[in-house]
Amino acid sequence: RNLKVWQKLVLMGAVFMLPFAAVASKLYSSINEMGVEFARQEVRGLDYHAPLARLLRSVQRHRDMMSAQLSGDQSFREDVDKVVVEIEGHLQAVDVIDRDSDAALHTSKRWASLRAACRDLLALPSTISAGESLRRDNAVIDDTVGLFSAIGDSSGLTLDSSIDSYYLANFLVLKGPELTEVLSQARAGGTRWLAGGRRTPDD
């Protein structure tokens, strides 16, 4: 009652500013938290990407060597055994990261299917034909490349709002695996062609 008019106006302004400040602070905190969580999710995707990329490369090498061996070049037998051991190690590494990331990335169902296909691939008998071995390897590789895409979507790597990092992530999880597979198919075809000793128009 004893305040001057300008003091009353300042007091009223301060009272009205309190809820506004509280809402603004909450909004800022929420935006900041969303940004941090988005970055964490991207990191989870990158953590998953590394062992999966190693698995992909080893399965591609398995395809090359099995193609050569089943086409008649038995000198690849020891290399096939080595790459089988590599794949087993990569499967265990992806198992660990999948258990840690499934709650956030929801990959376990898809990974379980891919892992089973990999183990079936490694258990193929030595009497299998080169064509069937190639088909089985290709199926596992296609599923692995598909998992890269799923991880990119669930981790937000393919949704990055920064144009520079968006293109980098897009290449990392989509274009890169697809390109390496095209090159690997050419390598597998060349290996089979050289090991078989036959030159056909299809080759």
PyMOL commands that set and color helices and strands:
alter all, ss='L'
color gray80, all
select helices_A, chain A and resi 5-70+74-105+108-122+130-155+157-159+163-196
alter helices_A, ss='H'
color red, helices_A
deselect
rebuild
show_as cartoon
